[in-house]
Amino acid sequence: MRQLVVVDPEKCNLSLACIRTCPTKAIKIEETHATIVPGRCIGCGHCVMVCSQNAISYRDEKQMVKDLLGSGSKVAIICDPSISGEFVDITDHRKFVAMIRGLGFDYVLEMAFGIDLLAFRYRDLLHNFHGKYYIHTVCPPVAAYVEKFEPELVENLARMVPPYVVMAKVVRKYYGEDLKLVYATACVAAKDDTRMHKDDGRIDGVLTFIEMRELFKEFKITENNVEYSEFDPPIGRKGGLYPIRRGMLQAVDINQELLSGDIISANGQFDFKESLSEFKSQTGLKQHLDLFYCEGCVMGPGMSPGGKKFMRRSEVIKYVNKRLKGLDLVNWHEQIEQFKDLDVSRTFKAQDRRLPMPPDSEIRRVLHEMGKSKAEDQLGCGACGYPSCREFAIAYCQGLTNYEMCYSYSINKLHTFISKVNATNEKLKKTKEALKDSEEKARAGEMAALEAAEVTTIMLDKINAGVVVVDENLKIMESNHVFVEMLGEDAQTINDTIPGLKGAELSALVPFHRLFASVLQSGQDMLNRDTPFGNSIFNVSVFTIKKHKAVGGIIRDLTSPNVRREEVINRARTVIRENLETVQQIAFLLGESASKTEKILSSIIDAQKLGSDNEGSEEKTDS
C-alpha cells in the first residue's frame, strides 16, 4: 500500500515550510525536492496543510471505499463527532446523514457512543490509581510519537484502543460480524492506525471529510436533493464533545479541577511535546496526560481548509446540546450496560526512530564549515526549519539537511565572493589608469564591458528567481525577466521599451521597497521575509552589494513552482566555466561600469548558492 504522506517532486519548490512544521523532522532534502522519511512520520498531516504548492498529499482512499460500496456486502460508516464542525454549511445534521446514505452506505453511525464507552474505562483507570500515571492514547499521532521518539514512556501509555475501534466492535456486535466498516474523520493518521486493528475492531477504509466532500461532488449529492435521515443506533451522549479539548473527560465527568484534579489536558504540536518532556523528567509532572496533537480534532488535516477553530468548536457544542435534548437516557444506560465488558485493550511497543547523536567533533566541524564556530554567529533564525544552528548541524550529520538550506551560510558566501570581486576591481582600476592614453585599447575595453553586460543579462535570465539590484536612490540598476514577470503586464510593457526596467523607481513597482531602503540605510541584510503581493506571497531576501550604495534582492514566488534549482546552478556554472578564460583575458580592460557589472553578476550567482555541494565535498576531502 502507498505510504501515508508523499511529496510530488515536480511541485516542490523547497520553501522548507514542511520542515518548519514537522514535529519529528521526518522530512529530508534531496537535490531538488523534499521527501518524507516514512519510519519517522507520525501521520499528523500538518505538512500537507502548510504546503502552499500542494506538493504534499496523503493517501486517497475514495476508490477503496467505492469498491467496498460496490462489493455487495453490507457497509456501515462511523462518523467522527467533528463532522458537525466540518459541515457547518449544512442546515440540519439529518441532511448530511441522508447525504452519506446517498453514497450507498447501509448504516450511518456516529462515534459518540464508542467514546462514551471508552470514557468510562478511562474513568475507571484514573480512579483506581496505584501510583502510576498514564498518557491517554485516543489520538494516533500522540501514541505514535511516544512509541518512536519517547520510547521510555511506552509503559505509561494507556493500553486502550482509540474510539473508532471501540465503535467498530460495537457496530459489528449490533449489526453482524461480516459488516464492512468505513471511518469518516478529520485525522489523517487514522488511515495508517486502523491497519493495526484486526478481527471485530478492523476498519476497512478511512475517508477524511475532505474526501467525503469530493464524493458528494462526484455523485452530485446536495442537501437539496435528500430528505431527513437520523443516525443509526446506538446513539451516544456526551461523547460528541470528543473533538474539542477536554471533551472526552467531560463525557463521564472526570474531575478536571485545578486544585483537586489529577489530569492535565494539552493540545497542539508544541504543548503536547512540552508536556511529554516534563512528564518524562524525574521532577516532572505527577499527573495523567490527556493529549491531542491538533488544536482539537476540529482543526485536523482532514477538515476543509480555512475553517475557524472557535466557530467549529461552537458548532460541536451546539450539536451535542441539541442531541442531548432528544436522547432516551434510559435506553442509553441500557446499551452502555450491554457493552460494558467489551474488550478495548491493546498493546504498544517501543519503535525507537531516534537517530544516533553524532560526535561533538563532527558537529563542530559542520558549524565551522558553515562559518558558525562562534556562538554569536549562530543566529538560530529558524528559516531552515530547525530551532537552532546546532540542531541543524546535528541533522546534517544525520543526513537530513544540506548547507543550502541555511540562508546566512549562503549570504556569507556571497559576501566572501564580493570581497574577492572588489579586490579584482581594484586591480582593474589601476590597469585602466595605466592604459587610459590608448584609444584603441579603451575601445576594446568598452567592447569588453558591453559583452560582459550582455553576459550578465543572459545569466540573470537563466536564474529561476526574481533578481533586482538598486542604487542608493532605489532606482533599478539591473533586473531579470523573472522579476519583471512577477510584477505583471504593465511592467512587461515598460520592459519592452526599457530592458531590465533600468532607472525605474522601485517604490513605484513593489510594496516591499522599504526592505531595500532599510538595508541601504543600516547595511544589515534581511533574509527570508515573506510579503504578500497581489494574490501571491513573495519570499524576499535583500543583501548589501556596496554599503549604503547598492543592494540586491532575490524574490521567490512561494505560490508558483520554480525551475529546479540544481538545473539553474549547473547551467550557470557551465557558463562561468566556459567564459572564465575570456573574462581573464579582458580583465585588464574592464572599466568602472564593467566592475559594477561583474560585482552584480557575482552577487546574484552566489546568492543562488552556486556549487555549494561541490565546494562542500571538496572541503570535506581537504579536512
C-alpha positions as CSV (number, residue, x, y, z in Angstrom):
1,M,0.0,0.0,0.0
2,R,1.1,3.5,-0.8
3,Q,2.8,5.3,2.1
4,L,0.6,7.7,4.1
5,V,2.2,11.0,3.1
6,V,4.2,11.7,-0.1
7,V,5.8,14.7,-1.9
8,D,5.4,15.4,-5.6
9,P,8.9,16.4,-6.8
10,E,7.5,18.3,-9.7
11,K,5.6,20.7,-7.4
12,C,8.1,21.1,-4.6
13,N,9.9,24.4,-4.6
14,L,11.9,23.8,-1.4
15,S,10.1,26.5,0.7
16,L,11.0,24.4,3.8
17,A,7.6,25.2,5.3
18,C,7.0,21.4,5.8
19,I,10.3,21.0,7.8
20,R,9.4,24.0,10.0
21,T,6.1,22.4,11.0
22,C,7.2,18.7,11.2
23,P,7.4,17.7,14.9
24,T,9.7,14.7,14.2
25,K,11.8,16.1,11.3
26,A,10.5,13.2,9.2
27,I,11.4,15.2,6.0
28,K,14.8,15.4,4.4
29,I,16.0,17.4,1.4
30,E,17.1,15.7,-1.7
31,E,18.9,17.5,-4.6
32,T,15.8,19.2,-5.9
33,H,12.9,18.5,-3.5
34,A,11.8,17.4,-0.1
35,T,11.0,13.8,0.7
36,I,9.2,12.0,3.6
37,V,11.1,9.5,5.8
38,P,8.2,7.1,6.4
39,G,9.7,5.5,9.6
40,R,9.9,8.8,11.3
41,C,6.5,10.1,10.2
42,I,3.7,10.0,12.8
43,G,1.0,10.9,10.3
44,C,0.0,14.3,11.9
45,G,-0.6,15.6,8.3
46,H,0.4,19.2,9.1
47,C,2.9,19.3,6.4
48,V,0.0,18.8,4.0
49,M,-1.7,21.8,5.5
50,V,1.2,24.2,5.3
51,C,2.4,23.4,1.8
52,S,1.3,26.3,-0.4
53,Q,2.3,24.4,-3.6
54,N,0.1,21.4,-2.8
55,A,3.2,19.3,-3.3
56,I,2.4,17.1,-0.3
57,S,-0.6,14.8,-0.1
58,Y,-1.9,12.0,2.0
59,R,-3.2,8.6,0.7
60,D,-6.5,9.0,-1.0
61,E,-8.9,6.1,-0.2
62,K,-12.0,7.2,-2.1
63,Q,-11.6,4.4,-4.7
64,M,-11.2,1.9,-1.9
65,V,-14.4,3.0,-0.3
66,K,-16.3,3.0,-3.7
67,D,-15.1,-0.6,-4.2
68,L,-16.5,-1.6,-0.8
69,L,-19.8,0.0,-1.6
70,G,-19.9,-1.9,-4.9
71,S,-18.8,-5.2,-3.4
72,G,-22.4,-6.4,-2.5
73,S,-21.5,-6.6,1.2
74,K,-23.3,-4.5,3.9
75,V,-21.3,-1.4,4.5
76,A,-21.5,0.9,7.5
77,I,-19.8,4.2,8.1
78,I,-18.7,5.6,11.5
79,C,-18.6,9.4,11.7
80,D,-16.2,11.2,14.0
81,P,-18.1,13.9,16.0
82,S,-16.1,16.6,14.4
83,I,-18.4,16.2,11.4
84,S,-20.6,18.8,13.0
85,G,-17.7,21.3,12.8
86,E,-17.0,20.3,9.2
87,F,-20.4,20.6,7.6
88,V,-21.4,24.0,9.0
89,D,-22.8,24.7,5.6
90,I,-25.5,22.0,6.1
91,T,-28.5,23.3,7.8
92,D,-29.5,20.2,9.7
93,H,-27.5,17.1,10.8
94,R,-30.2,14.9,9.4
95,K,-29.4,16.3,6.0
96,F,-25.7,15.2,6.0
97,V,-26.8,11.8,7.4
98,A,-29.1,11.5,4.4
99,M,-26.3,12.7,2.0
100,I,-24.0,10.0,3.4
101,R,-26.7,7.3,2.9
102,G,-27.0,8.6,-0.7
103,L,-23.4,7.4,-1.3
104,G,-24.6,3.8,-0.7
105,F,-24.0,3.1,2.9
106,D,-26.4,0.7,4.6
107,Y,-25.8,2.2,8.1
108,V,-24.6,5.6,9.2
109,L,-23.5,5.8,12.8
110,E,-21.8,8.5,14.9
111,M,-18.8,7.6,17.1
112,A,-20.1,9.3,20.2
113,F,-21.4,6.0,21.8
114,G,-18.0,4.4,21.4
115,I,-16.4,7.4,23.1
116,D,-18.9,7.2,25.9
117,L,-17.9,3.6,26.5
118,L,-14.2,4.3,26.3
119,A,-14.5,7.3,28.6
120,F,-15.9,5.1,31.3
121,R,-12.8,2.8,31.0
122,Y,-10.6,5.9,31.4
123,R,-12.5,7.0,34.4
124,D,-12.0,3.6,36.0
125,L,-8.3,3.6,35.2
126,L,-7.8,7.0,36.8
127,H,-10.0,6.3,39.8
128,N,-8.2,3.0,40.5
129,F,-4.9,4.9,41.0
130,H,-1.9,2.8,42.2
131,G,0.9,5.3,41.8
132,K,1.3,5.0,38.0
133,Y,0.5,8.0,35.8
134,Y,-0.9,7.4,32.3
135,I,-0.9,9.0,28.9
136,H,-4.2,8.8,27.0
137,T,-4.0,7.0,23.7
138,V,-7.1,8.3,21.9
139,C,-5.0,10.4,19.5
140,P,-3.0,8.2,17.0
141,P,-0.2,10.8,16.4
142,V,0.5,11.1,20.1
143,A,0.7,7.4,20.6
144,A,3.0,7.0,17.5
145,Y,5.2,9.9,18.8
146,V,5.7,8.2,22.1
147,E,6.5,4.8,20.5
148,K,9.0,6.3,18.1
149,F,10.6,9.3,19.9
150,E,9.8,8.8,23.6
151,P,10.1,5.0,23.9
152,E,10.9,5.3,27.6
153,L,7.3,6.4,28.1
154,V,5.7,3.4,26.3
155,E,4.9,1.8,29.6
156,N,2.8,4.9,30.6
157,L,0.6,4.6,27.5
158,A,-3.0,3.7,28.4
159,R,-3.4,0.3,26.9
160,M,-6.7,1.0,25.2
161,V,-7.8,1.2,21.5
162,P,-8.9,4.5,20.0
163,P,-12.6,5.4,20.0
164,Y,-13.2,4.3,16.4
165,V,-12.0,0.8,17.1
166,V,-14.3,0.6,20.1
167,M,-17.2,1.8,17.9
168,A,-16.3,-0.8,15.2
169,K,-16.5,-3.6,17.8
170,V,-19.9,-2.3,19.0
171,V,-21.3,-2.0,15.4
172,R,-20.3,-5.5,14.5
173,K,-22.0,-6.9,17.6
174,Y,-25.0,-4.8,16.8
175,Y,-25.3,-5.4,13.0
176,G,-23.2,-8.5,12.3
177,E,-19.6,-9.6,12.2
178,D,-19.4,-9.7,8.4
179,L,-20.2,-6.0,8.1
180,K,-17.7,-3.8,6.2
181,L,-16.8,-0.6,8.1
182,V,-15.6,2.8,6.9
183,Y,-14.4,5.6,9.2
184,A,-15.0,9.2,8.4
185,T,-12.7,11.5,10.2
186,A,-10.6,14.7,10.4
187,C,-7.5,12.6,11.3
188,V,-5.0,11.6,8.6
189,A,-3.0,9.3,11.0
190,A,-6.1,7.1,11.3
191,K,-5.5,5.9,7.8
192,D,-2.4,4.0,9.0
193,D,-3.5,3.4,12.6
194,T,-6.6,1.4,11.5
195,R,-4.4,-1.1,9.7
196,M,-3.1,-2.3,13.1
197,H,-6.5,-3.4,14.4
198,K,-7.9,-6.7,13.3
199,D,-10.9,-9.0,13.8
200,D,-14.0,-7.2,15.2
201,G,-12.1,-4.0,15.6
202,R,-11.0,-3.8,12.0
203,I,-11.7,-0.7,9.8
204,D,-11.9,-1.4,6.0
205,G,-11.4,2.1,4.8
206,V,-10.9,5.7,6.0
207,L,-12.3,8.8,4.5
208,T,-11.3,12.3,5.6
209,F,-14.1,14.9,5.5
210,I,-12.3,16.5,2.5
211,E,-12.6,13.2,0.6
212,M,-16.2,12.8,1.7
213,R,-17.0,16.2,0.2
214,E,-15.3,15.1,-3.0
215,L,-17.5,12.1,-3.2
216,F,-20.6,14.2,-2.7
217,K,-19.5,16.4,-5.6
218,E,-18.7,13.4,-7.7
219,F,-22.1,11.8,-7.2
220,K,-23.9,15.2,-7.3
221,I,-25.4,14.8,-3.8
222,T,-26.5,18.0,-2.1
223,E,-28.8,18.8,0.9
224,N,-31.4,20.0,-1.6
225,N,-32.0,16.5,-3.1
226,V,-32.2,14.4,0.0
227,E,-34.8,14.0,2.8
228,Y,-34.1,14.0,6.5
229,S,-32.5,10.9,8.0
230,E,-31.2,10.1,11.5
231,F,-28.1,8.3,12.7
232,D,-28.5,4.6,13.3
233,P,-28.3,3.3,16.9
234,P,-26.6,3.0,19.2
235,I,-26.7,6.8,19.9
236,G,-24.1,8.5,22.1
237,R,-24.4,11.0,24.9
238,K,-21.6,13.5,25.7
239,G,-19.1,11.6,23.6
240,G,-19.9,14.1,20.9
241,L,-17.7,16.6,22.8
242,Y,-14.6,14.5,21.9
243,P,-13.3,16.7,19.1
244,I,-12.7,19.6,21.4
245,R,-10.2,20.0,24.3
246,R,-11.2,18.0,27.5
247,G,-14.3,16.8,25.6
248,M,-13.8,13.1,26.4
249,L,-13.2,13.9,30.1
250,Q,-16.5,15.7,30.2
251,A,-18.3,12.8,28.6
252,V,-18.2,11.0,32.0
253,D,-17.5,14.0,34.3
254,I,-13.8,13.1,35.0
255,N,-12.5,15.7,37.6
256,Q,-10.7,18.5,35.9
257,E,-10.5,20.9,38.8
258,L,-7.1,22.7,39.2
259,L,-6.9,22.0,42.9
260,S,-8.3,18.5,43.2
261,G,-8.0,17.1,39.6
262,D,-5.1,14.8,38.7
263,I,-5.1,15.1,34.9
264,I,-3.6,17.7,32.5
265,S,-5.1,18.3,29.1
266,A,-2.8,19.7,26.3
267,N,-3.3,20.0,22.6
268,G,-1.3,21.5,19.7
269,Q,2.0,20.4,18.3
270,F,4.1,22.4,20.8
271,D,2.2,21.8,24.0
272,F,1.9,18.1,23.6
273,K,5.7,17.7,23.1
274,E,6.4,20.0,26.1
275,S,4.0,18.1,28.3
276,L,5.7,14.8,27.4
277,S,9.1,16.3,28.1
278,E,8.1,17.5,31.5
279,F,6.3,14.2,32.2
280,K,9.5,12.3,31.5
281,S,11.8,14.3,33.7
282,Q,12.5,12.9,37.2
283,T,11.0,16.0,38.8
284,G,8.3,16.3,36.1
285,L,4.5,16.2,36.1
286,K,2.8,14.0,38.6
287,Q,-0.5,13.9,36.8
288,H,-2.1,11.9,34.0
289,L,-1.9,13.4,30.5
290,D,-4.9,13.9,28.1
291,L,-3.1,14.8,24.9
292,F,-4.1,15.7,21.3
293,Y,-1.7,16.6,18.5
294,C,-4.0,19.0,16.8
295,E,-5.9,22.0,18.3
296,G,-8.8,19.7,18.8
297,C,-10.0,17.3,16.1
298,V,-12.0,20.1,14.6
299,M,-8.7,21.5,13.3
300,G,-7.3,18.2,11.9
301,P,-5.8,18.0,8.5
302,G,-8.8,16.0,7.2
303,M,-11.1,19.1,7.7
304,S,-11.7,21.5,4.9
305,P,-9.0,24.3,4.9
306,G,-9.8,27.7,6.1
307,G,-12.1,26.7,8.9
308,K,-12.2,28.8,12.2
309,K,-11.3,26.9,15.3
310,F,-13.7,28.6,17.7
311,M,-16.6,28.6,15.2
312,R,-16.1,24.8,14.7
313,R,-15.9,24.3,18.5
314,S,-19.1,26.2,18.9
315,E,-20.9,24.1,16.3
316,V,-19.8,20.9,18.0
317,I,-21.2,22.1,21.4
318,K,-24.4,23.3,19.8
319,Y,-24.9,19.9,18.1
320,V,-24.2,18.0,21.3
321,N,-26.7,20.1,23.2
322,K,-29.3,19.6,20.6
323,R,-28.8,15.8,20.6
324,L,-28.9,15.6,24.4
325,K,-32.4,17.1,24.5
326,G,-33.8,14.3,22.4
327,L,-31.7,11.5,24.0
328,D,-33.5,8.5,25.5
329,L,-31.3,8.3,28.7
330,V,-32.8,5.0,29.9
331,N,-32.1,3.3,26.6
332,W,-28.6,4.8,26.6
333,H,-27.8,3.4,30.1
334,E,-29.1,0.0,28.9
335,Q,-26.8,0.0,25.9
336,I,-23.9,1.1,28.0
337,E,-24.6,-1.8,30.3
338,Q,-24.9,-4.1,27.4
339,F,-21.4,-3.3,26.1
340,K,-19.7,-2.7,29.5
341,D,-17.5,-5.8,29.2
342,L,-16.3,-5.1,25.6
343,D,-12.6,-5.8,25.2
344,V,-10.9,-2.4,24.5
345,S,-7.4,-3.5,25.3
346,R,-4.4,-3.2,23.1
347,T,-0.6,-3.2,23.4
348,F,2.1,-0.8,22.5
349,K,5.8,-1.4,21.8
350,A,8.8,0.9,21.5
351,Q,9.8,1.6,17.9
352,D,12.7,3.9,18.5
353,R,13.3,6.1,15.5
354,R,15.7,8.5,17.1
355,L,18.9,8.8,15.1
356,P,22.3,8.3,16.7
357,M,23.8,11.5,18.1
358,P,26.9,12.4,16.0
359,P,30.2,13.0,17.9
360,D,30.6,16.6,19.1
361,S,33.7,16.9,16.9
362,E,31.5,16.3,13.8
363,I,29.0,18.9,15.0
364,R,31.8,21.4,15.5
365,R,33.2,20.6,12.1
366,V,29.9,21.3,10.3
367,L,29.4,24.5,12.3
368,H,32.9,25.6,11.3
369,E,32.3,24.8,7.6
370,M,29.2,26.9,7.8
371,G,31.1,29.8,9.4
372,K,29.3,29.3,12.7
373,S,32.1,28.3,15.0
374,K,31.4,31.2,17.4
375,A,28.2,31.5,19.4
376,E,27.5,34.9,18.1
377,D,27.5,33.5,14.5
378,Q,24.8,31.0,15.3
379,L,21.7,33.1,14.6
380,G,19.1,30.5,15.2
381,C,16.7,32.2,12.8
382,G,14.8,29.0,12.2
383,A,14.4,29.6,8.4
384,C,15.9,26.2,7.8
385,G,13.2,24.5,9.9
386,Y,15.4,23.7,12.9
387,P,15.3,25.6,16.2
388,S,19.0,26.3,16.4
389,C,22.1,26.1,14.2
390,R,23.4,23.3,16.4
391,E,20.3,21.3,15.8
392,F,20.7,22.0,12.1
393,A,24.3,20.7,12.2
394,I,23.2,17.6,14.0
395,A,20.6,17.0,11.3
396,Y,23.2,17.5,8.7
397,C,25.4,14.8,10.3
398,Q,22.3,12.5,10.3
399,G,21.8,13.1,6.6
400,L,18.6,15.1,6.8
401,T,19.8,18.6,5.7
402,N,22.3,20.3,3.4
403,Y,24.2,23.6,3.7
404,E,22.0,25.3,1.1
405,M,19.1,25.3,3.5
406,C,20.9,27.8,5.6
407,Y,20.3,31.4,4.3
408,S,23.0,33.0,6.4
409,Y,25.6,30.5,5.1
410,S,24.6,31.3,1.6
411,I,24.7,35.1,2.2
412,N,28.1,34.8,3.9
413,K,29.5,33.0,0.9
414,L,28.1,35.8,-1.2
415,H,29.9,38.4,0.8
416,T,33.2,36.4,0.6
417,F,32.8,36.4,-3.2
418,I,32.1,40.1,-3.3
419,S,35.3,40.8,-1.4
420,K,37.2,38.9,-4.0
421,V,35.5,40.8,-6.7
422,N,36.3,44.1,-5.0
423,A,40.0,43.1,-5.0
424,T,39.8,42.3,-8.7
425,N,38.1,45.6,-9.4
426,E,40.8,47.5,-7.7
427,K,43.4,45.9,-9.9
428,L,41.2,46.6,-12.9
429,K,41.0,50.3,-11.9
430,K,44.8,50.6,-11.8
431,T,45.1,48.8,-15.1
432,K,42.6,51.3,-16.7
433,E,44.6,54.3,-15.4
434,A,47.8,52.8,-17.0
435,L,46.0,52.3,-20.3
436,K,43.8,55.4,-20.5
437,D,46.0,57.0,-23.1
438,S,45.4,54.2,-25.5
439,E,42.2,55.0,-27.5
440,E,42.3,51.7,-29.2
441,K,42.6,49.8,-26.0
442,A,39.9,52.0,-24.5
443,R,37.5,51.0,-27.3
444,A,38.4,47.4,-26.8
445,G,37.7,47.8,-23.0
446,E,34.4,49.4,-23.8
447,M,33.5,46.5,-26.1
448,A,34.5,44.0,-23.4
449,A,32.3,45.8,-20.9
450,L,29.4,45.6,-23.3
451,E,29.9,41.9,-23.8
452,A,30.2,41.5,-20.0
453,A,26.9,43.3,-19.6
454,E,25.3,41.1,-22.2
455,V,26.6,38.0,-20.4
456,T,25.2,39.5,-17.2
457,T,21.8,39.8,-18.7
458,I,21.9,36.3,-20.1
459,M,23.0,34.9,-16.8
460,L,20.3,36.8,-14.8
461,D,17.6,35.5,-17.2
462,K,18.9,31.9,-16.5
463,I,18.1,32.3,-12.8
464,N,14.7,31.0,-11.9
465,A,14.0,33.6,-9.2
466,G,13.3,37.3,-9.4
467,V,16.5,39.4,-9.1
468,V,16.8,43.1,-8.8
469,V,19.7,45.5,-7.9
470,V,19.0,49.1,-6.9
471,D,21.2,52.1,-6.1
472,E,21.0,54.4,-3.1
473,N,18.1,56.2,-4.6
474,L,16.1,53.0,-5.0
475,K,16.4,53.2,-8.8
476,I,16.8,49.9,-10.6
477,M,20.3,49.2,-11.9
478,E,19.6,45.7,-13.2
479,S,16.8,43.1,-13.0
480,N,16.0,39.8,-14.8
481,H,12.9,38.7,-16.7
482,V,11.5,36.7,-13.8
483,F,11.3,39.8,-11.7
484,V,9.6,41.7,-14.5
485,E,7.1,38.9,-15.0
486,M,6.3,38.8,-11.3
487,L,5.2,42.5,-11.5
488,G,2.6,41.9,-14.2
489,E,1.7,43.1,-17.7
490,D,2.3,46.8,-17.1
491,A,5.9,46.1,-16.0
492,Q,6.5,43.8,-19.0
493,T,5.2,46.6,-21.3
494,I,7.7,49.0,-19.8
495,N,10.4,46.4,-20.1
496,D,9.9,46.1,-23.8
497,T,11.0,49.8,-24.0
498,I,13.5,49.9,-21.2
499,P,15.1,46.5,-20.8
500,G,15.6,45.4,-17.2
501,L,13.5,48.4,-16.1
502,K,16.8,50.3,-15.6
503,G,16.3,53.7,-13.9
504,A,12.7,52.8,-12.8
505,E,11.7,53.8,-9.2
506,L,11.4,50.5,-7.2
507,S,8.9,52.2,-4.8
508,A,6.5,52.6,-7.7
509,L,6.7,48.9,-8.6
510,V,6.6,46.9,-5.4
511,P,5.2,47.4,-1.9
512,F,8.2,45.9,-0.2
513,H,10.6,48.6,-1.4
514,R,11.0,49.5,2.3
515,L,13.1,46.4,2.8
516,F,15.6,47.7,0.3
517,A,15.6,51.1,1.8
518,S,16.2,49.6,5.3
519,V,19.2,47.6,4.1
520,L,20.6,50.6,2.3
521,Q,20.4,52.6,5.5
522,S,21.5,50.0,8.0
523,G,23.9,47.9,6.0
524,Q,22.3,44.8,7.6
525,D,20.9,42.1,5.3
526,M,17.3,41.0,5.6
527,L,16.7,37.3,4.9
528,N,13.7,35.2,4.2
529,R,11.0,37.8,4.6
530,D,7.5,36.7,3.4
531,T,5.4,39.5,2.0
532,P,2.0,39.5,0.1
533,F,1.9,40.7,-3.4
534,G,-1.5,40.6,-5.1
535,N,-2.7,37.0,-4.9
536,S,0.8,35.7,-4.3
537,I,3.2,35.5,-1.4
538,F,6.8,36.6,-2.2
539,N,9.8,35.4,-0.1
540,V,12.3,38.3,-0.3
541,S,16.0,38.3,0.8
542,V,17.9,41.7,0.5
543,F,21.6,41.9,0.8
544,T,24.3,44.6,0.6
545,I,26.4,44.8,-2.5
546,K,28.1,48.1,-1.7
547,K,27.3,49.5,1.7
548,H,24.8,52.4,1.5
549,K,25.3,52.5,-2.3
550,A,23.8,49.4,-3.8
551,V,21.8,46.4,-2.6
552,G,20.5,43.3,-4.4
553,G,17.3,41.3,-3.8
554,I,16.2,37.8,-4.5
555,I,12.5,37.3,-4.8
556,R,10.8,33.9,-4.9
557,D,7.1,33.4,-5.5
558,L,6.1,30.8,-2.9
559,T,2.8,30.1,-4.8
560,S,4.4,29.1,-8.1
561,P,6.6,26.1,-8.8
562,N,10.1,27.1,-9.7
563,V,12.5,25.6,-12.2
564,R,14.6,23.0,-10.5
565,R,17.3,24.9,-8.7
566,E,20.1,22.4,-9.5
567,E,19.5,22.9,-13.2
568,V,19.9,26.6,-12.9
569,I,23.0,26.1,-10.8
570,N,24.6,23.7,-13.3
571,R,23.8,25.9,-16.3
572,A,25.2,28.9,-14.6
573,R,28.4,27.1,-13.6
574,T,28.8,25.9,-17.2
575,V,28.5,29.5,-18.5
576,I,31.1,30.7,-16.0
577,R,33.5,27.9,-16.7
578,E,33.2,28.4,-20.5
579,N,33.7,32.2,-20.2
580,L,36.4,32.2,-17.4
581,E,39.3,32.3,-19.8
582,T,37.7,35.1,-21.8
583,V,37.0,37.1,-18.7
584,Q,40.6,36.8,-17.5
585,Q,41.9,38.0,-20.9
586,I,39.7,41.1,-20.8
587,A,40.1,41.7,-17.1
588,F,42.7,44.4,-17.6
589,L,40.3,46.2,-20.0
590,L,37.2,46.4,-17.9
591,G,36.2,49.8,-16.6
592,E,34.1,51.1,-13.7
593,S,30.8,50.1,-15.3
594,A,32.2,46.6,-16.0
595,S,33.4,46.3,-12.4
596,K,29.9,47.0,-11.2
597,T,28.5,44.6,-13.7
598,E,30.9,41.8,-12.5
599,K,30.0,42.6,-8.9
600,I,26.3,42.3,-9.6
601,L,26.7,39.1,-11.6
602,S,28.8,37.5,-8.8
603,S,26.4,38.6,-6.1
604,I,23.4,37.0,-7.9
605,I,25.2,33.8,-8.8
606,D,26.5,33.2,-5.3
607,A,23.1,34.2,-3.8
608,Q,21.7,31.2,-5.7
609,K,24.2,29.1,-3.7
610,L,26.1,28.1,-6.8
611,G,28.2,25.0,-6.5
612,S,27.8,24.7,-2.7
613,D,27.5,21.0,-2.8
614,N,30.8,20.5,-4.8
615,E,32.7,23.0,-2.7
616,G,31.3,21.4,0.5
617,S,32.6,18.0,-0.6
618,E,36.0,19.4,-1.5
619,E,36.3,21.0,1.9
620,K,35.4,17.7,3.5
621,T,38.1,15.9,1.4
622,D,40.7,18.5,2.4
623,S,39.8,18.2,6.1
